[in-house]
Amino acid sequence: MKNIDFKALGIKLREIRVSRGLTQEYVATVANVNTSHISNIENNRVKISLQTLVLVCNALDITVDYALSNEYNCADSSLEREIMKELSLCTTQTKEQILKIVKALQ
């Protein structure tokens, strides 16, 4: 079994946080850790614990399997679940637009 790539995980968590317009302070508050700890996780200065990972994922509104999808041999299923989760929040009109975009990209 390979080791978890904590550097890639930290980068992914940061990218998701930034894309959602969330601050490190917000994530730290929800995860009940110091802001510096979130920074250390995102910059690979510490390894995130399982408990903190779950709390950070909750703050980012993502699943743990999506956060760790790069660690799986078959990451598609977690990505598909995350896409379906986001789609469930969309209106029918938005879903139709997304479908057109997906078809155009194929």
C-alpha angles and dihedrals in degrees: 000000000000123000120257112263098234092178092059090043092053091048091050093049091050092048091051092046093050094044089055093048094243125147127226086242092059094048091046092051093050092044092046094234135112120276088239089059091057089049090049091051093048091048096045095245091126135022113245116239120231092247092052091044090057091049093046091049090051090051090050092044093235133120123254090237089057091050089050097037092115088062095060125089087224107033094165095089094057091046091050091050090051091049091049091049091054092044091054088065094054129094119246090254092053091047090054090051091049091050090054091050093049091050091049091052094053 
